[in-house]
Each structure stands twice: as C-alpha cells, then as structure tokens.
Amino acid sequence: MEGARDTVISTLNSMNETKERVQMTITRGWMAAGMTVGLIALLLSACGGGDSSLDAGATPSGAEFDRAFIDAMVPHHKSAIEMATAAKEAGLSQPDLVKVADDILATQQLEIKQMKDWRGEWFGSSTIDPKGAAALGLSDSQMGMQHNADALMNSTAIDTDFAQMMITHHQGAIDMAKLAADNAEHDELKELAEKIISAQEREIDVMRPHASGAMDHG
C-alpha cells in the first residue's frame, strides 16, 4: 500500500511540475507577444505610420486655408510697413528704394484692410488670430519674419540693410501667396495672392543690386 501511495504522490508532483512549466511557458509567450506589439507600435510612431502624423504640418485647403492665410499675411504686411517706416526714418536715401518703401506703405495698408474685411465677412470676425498663421505649416523663417524694424533703426548702412532684409521678407510673402493658387477657396484671395507675387517679385528685382553691394550708396 505504501508503495502505491508513493507512486500516486510522485505522479501528482510530476503533474504539478508540468502544469507550472506550461503556465510559465504561456506567460513568457504573452510577455513576448506584448513586447512585440509594443515595439511595432513604437516603430510605426517613429516612422509616421499613423494618419494623424501624416496630416500634421500639411497645408490646409478651402476655407481653413483662407482664414490661416489672412491670419498670416496681415501681420506679415504690418511687419513690412514697420520696416519701411523705420528705414525712411533712419535715412533711406536711394530714390528707387524710397519708392519701394512708399509703395509698401500705401499698398500693403490697403491690402490689410481688404483682408480683414474678408475675414469678417467669411468667418464672422475681422480680428486676427495671433496663432492662426501656424495652420499654414510654415516657420517664421520660411515666411521671412526673422527681421524686424528695430534692426533698421540702428543701421549704419540703411540702404543695403533695408534691401537685404526686405528681400527676405518679400520672398516669404511670395512663398505664402503661391500656396493660394492650389489651396484657397475664394477667388478674391487667389487674385490678391497673384498681385502680391507680381508686386513683390518686381520690388525684389529693384532691391537686389542694392543688397548685393553692386550699388554705390555714397
């Protein structure tokens, strides 16, 4: 009897050990599977596999673009007006550069009013959203907004500095305006964008010799 009992006990112990080994194997399997799923998710996130990451930074279209464009271009125009004003006060002397500055003061102020009127008509408020420009997906440097009027007020080479800074500023406006052809909803905004491109490319041509040092500023 004792021999039979010992056999039964030995068998049960063996079964328990087998059960424990099976459970450990299953647990390890689930842990490995979990780590694999986590690794895949991490890789997808790093590579931009999710839809949201693909959409981030994309240029908006339609009404969303129109509002973002206005919110970006109005402060951009205001910055140009401040720079032109500062340059004239600092002694801008070359007649063709003075004309560029005067044209900026006259034209861009009118365009600001027009854009704010459209914003009020299309979106219920003419107030510019300070954060609205971010929707275009462009950095300040891409929009040519890295310079300001203060740098011109203290310039010792105002004609050259004005030309250099305003070329960068104009190029940013041109790049912004070019987005309107494919993304704007309102024809009025597309037409304004075309005018901005035409006027500012022409002014860049005037300013380029002054910016390069090819002109004698005395």
Sequence and secondary structure as in RCSB ss.txt:
>XXXX:A:sequence
MEGARDTVISTLNSMNETKERVQMTITRGWMAAGMTVGLIALLLSACGGGDSSLDAGATPSGAEFDRAFIDAMVP
HHKSAIEMATAAKEAGLSQPDLVKVADDILATQQLEIKQMKDWRGEWFGSSTIDPKGAAALGLSDSQMGMQHNAD
ALMNSTAIDTDFAQMMITHHQGAIDMAKLAADNAEHDELKELAEKIISAQEREIDVMRPHASGAMDHG
>XXXX:A:secstr
 HHHHHHHHHHHHHHHHHHHHHHHHHHHHHHHHHHHHHHHHHHHHHTT SHHHHHTT    HHHHHHHHHHHHHH
HHHHHHHHHHHHHHTT   HHHHHHHHHIIIIIHHHHHHHHHHHHHHHS     TTGGGGG   TTTTT S  HH
HHHT SSHHHHHHHHHHHHHHHHHHHHHHHHHHBS HHHHHHHHHHHHHHHHHHHHHHHHHHT S   
